[in-house]
Amino acid sequence: MLYKLKWAQLERHIETKDLKILDFGSGFGTTANYLAKNNDVIAIEPNADMVEERERENEYTQMIGQYKKLKDFDEDTFDVIICHNVLEFATEREEIVKEFSRILKRGGVLSIVKNNGAGRIMSKAVANDIEGAIDLLEGGHISNTFGKVYVYDPEALTKWGSNLEIEKILSLQTFFALQGNEVEKLEPQWLDKIFDIEMKVSDLEPYKSISLFNHILLRKSH
């Protein structure tokens, strides 16, 4: 559901066809593979094991490396840069966004997906993990297999990069993550309905404030 929503939001915002796209922190290549159907995609991922198991139904260029790989690209190279759930684990997040703004074409789009702190508190409370919700409310942190999640303000992206302006902040998984019935999450009809309502509220408040993730779309002004 998360991938389906991200792709639909991106395609609603821009025409994702015949573009030069960078997927930074591409993981198993799910998004790179999807976008490679109609675009020229380069993917960068530091984890060689994930690269080995990546999706490769469609042809795209896969690189293994860290953020310093970004310095190999010329200015104004990419129409779109994808960076989903990566910056919150990276200690060099400011340097990464600075490089993004350098290699992104004028008028190009930077697509960032990040955890939303308020949404995480909401999901824990609804799941009856009251202690966990209180911990986050009092300054605790989220963590997963990739490590500690640093929850930053979307506005920070415009400070870390040059000439980046936020065009949209969208909700991702406002309702899906709150559904505790795992069996129902496998039902195609239910999935279609939840996808529809997620898309309907994605650009509305207060849903942006309480969704599990936020999708930030920035454009390079000049």
C-alpha positions in Angstrom: 0.0 0.0 0.0 2.8 2.4 0.9 4.5 2.0 -2.5 1.2 2.2 -4.4 0.3 5.5 -2.7 3.8 7.0 -3.2 3.7 6.2 -6.9 0.2 7.5 -7.4 1.0 10.7 -5.6 4.1 11.2 -7.7 2.2 10.5 -10.9 -0.6 12.9 -10.0 2.0 15.7 -9.4 4.2 15.2 -12.5 4.2 13.3 -15.8 6.6 10.4 -15.0 7.6 9.5 -18.5 10.8 9.9 -20.4 12.6 11.4 -17.4 16.0 11.0 -16.0 15.5 9.8 -12.5 17.7 9.0 -9.5 16.5 6.7 -6.7 18.9 7.3 -3.8 18.7 4.5 -1.1 16.9 2.3 -3.5 16.8 -0.8 -1.2 15.3 -3.8 -3.1 14.7 -1.6 -6.1 10.9 -1.7 -5.9 10.5 2.0 -6.9 13.4 2.0 -9.3 12.0 -1.0 -11.1 8.5 0.5 -11.3 9.7 3.9 -12.6 12.1 2.2 -15.1 9.1 1.1 -17.2 8.9 4.6 -18.8 12.0 6.4 -17.6 15.8 6.3 -17.5 16.6 5.4 -13.9 19.8 5.2 -11.9 19.6 3.6 -8.4 22.1 4.0 -5.6 22.1 1.6 -2.6 24.8 1.0 0.0 23.6 -2.5 1.0 25.1 -5.1 -1.4 22.8 -7.9 -0.1 19.7 -5.8 -0.9 21.1 -5.0 -4.4 21.6 -8.7 -5.0 18.0 -9.4 -4.3 16.6 -6.3 -6.0 13.6 -6.3 -8.4 14.8 -6.1 -12.0 11.8 -6.7 -14.2 12.6 -3.5 -16.0 16.0 -2.3 -17.0 17.7 0.4 -14.8 21.3 1.2 -13.8 22.1 0.0 -10.3 25.1 1.3 -8.3 26.4 0.3 -4.9 27.7 3.1 -2.8 27.2 5.9 -0.2 26.2 9.5 -0.5 29.7 10.4 -2.0 28.5 8.7 -5.2 26.3 11.8 -5.7 29.5 13.9 -6.4 30.1 11.8 -9.5 27.1 13.4 -11.3 27.2 16.8 -13.1 25.0 19.7 -12.1 21.5 19.7 -13.5 21.5 15.9 -14.4 18.2 14.6 -13.1 14.5 15.6 -13.7 13.4 13.7 -10.5 15.2 12.5 -7.4 13.6 9.9 -5.2 14.7 9.6 -1.6 12.2 7.6 0.5 12.7 6.8 4.2 16.5 7.4 3.9 17.4 10.8 5.3 16.0 10.0 8.7 18.8 7.3 9.1 21.6 9.3 7.5 24.0 11.3 9.6 25.0 13.2 6.4 21.5 14.2 5.6 22.4 17.9 5.1 25.2 17.1 2.7 22.9 14.7 0.8 20.2 17.3 0.3 22.8 19.8 -0.7 24.0 17.4 -3.4 20.5 16.7 -4.5 19.9 20.4 -5.2 23.1 20.5 -7.2 22.4 17.6 -9.5 18.7 18.3 -9.9 17.7 20.1 -13.0 16.0 23.5 -12.8 12.3 22.9 -12.4 13.1 19.3 -11.3 11.3 17.5 -8.5 12.7 16.0 -5.3 10.4 13.4 -3.7 11.1 12.7 0.0 9.2 10.3 2.2 9.7 10.5 5.9 8.2 9.3 9.2 5.7 11.7 10.8 6.2 11.9 14.5 2.5 12.7 15.4 1.4 9.8 13.2 3.6 7.4 15.0 2.2 8.5 18.3 -1.3 8.1 17.0 -0.7 4.6 15.6 0.9 3.4 18.9 -2.0 4.8 20.9 -4.6 3.1 18.6 -2.7 -0.2 18.8 -3.0 0.1 22.6 0.8 0.6 23.0 0.1 3.5 25.5 3.6 3.3 27.0 5.1 3.6 23.6 2.9 6.5 22.7 3.8 8.3 25.9 7.5 7.7 25.3 7.4 9.3 21.9 5.3 12.2 23.2 7.9 12.8 25.8 10.8 12.9 23.4 11.5 9.2 22.8 12.6 8.0 19.4 11.3 5.5 16.8 13.7 2.8 15.7 13.6 -0.2 13.3 16.0 -2.6 11.6 17.9 0.3 10.0 18.4 2.1 13.3 17.2 5.2 15.1 14.8 7.3 13.1 15.5 11.1 13.2 12.2 12.9 12.7 13.0 16.3 11.1 10.8 19.2 10.1 10.1 19.2 6.3 11.1 22.9 6.2 14.6 21.8 7.1 15.0 20.4 3.5 14.8 23.9 2.1 17.6 25.0 4.4 19.9 22.0 3.7 19.5 22.3 -0.1 19.8 25.3 -2.4 16.9 26.7 -4.4 14.4 24.0 -3.2 10.8 25.0 -2.5 8.2 22.8 -1.0 5.2 22.4 -3.4 3.3 19.7 -1.5 3.3 17.9 1.8 1.0 14.9 1.5 -0.3 12.3 3.9 0.8 8.7 3.5 -1.0 5.9 5.3 -3.5 7.9 7.4 -5.9 5.0 7.8 -4.2 1.9 6.5 -1.7 1.8 9.4 -4.4 2.0 12.0 -6.2 -1.1 10.8 -5.4 -3.9 13.2 -7.1 -6.7 11.3 -4.3 -8.2 9.3 -6.6 -10.6 7.5 -8.7 -7.8 6.1 -5.5 -6.1 4.8 -5.2 -9.0 2.4 -8.7 -8.5 0.9 -8.5 -6.9 -2.6 -11.8 -5.0 -2.3 -10.8 -3.6 1.1 -7.4 -2.5 -0.3 -9.1 -0.8 -3.2 -11.4 1.1 -0.9 -8.6 2.1 1.5 -6.4 3.3 -1.3 -9.2 5.5 -2.6 -9.8 7.2 0.7 -6.1 7.6 1.3 -5.8 9.4 -2.0 -8.8 11.5 -1.3 -7.4 12.9 2.0 -3.7 13.0 1.0 -3.7 16.7 0.3 -6.1 17.7 3.2 -5.6 18.8 6.7 -5.7 17.4 9.4 -4.8 14.1 7.7 -1.3 15.4 6.8 -0.6 16.0 10.4 -1.6 12.6 11.7 -0.6 10.2 8.9 2.1 7.6 9.6 4.4 9.1 6.8 4.6 12.3 4.9 5.4 12.7 1.2 7.2 16.0 0.6 7.5 17.2 -3.0 10.0 20.0 -3.6 10.9 21.7 -6.8 14.2 23.4 -7.7 13.4 27.0 -8.6 16.6 28.0 -10.5 
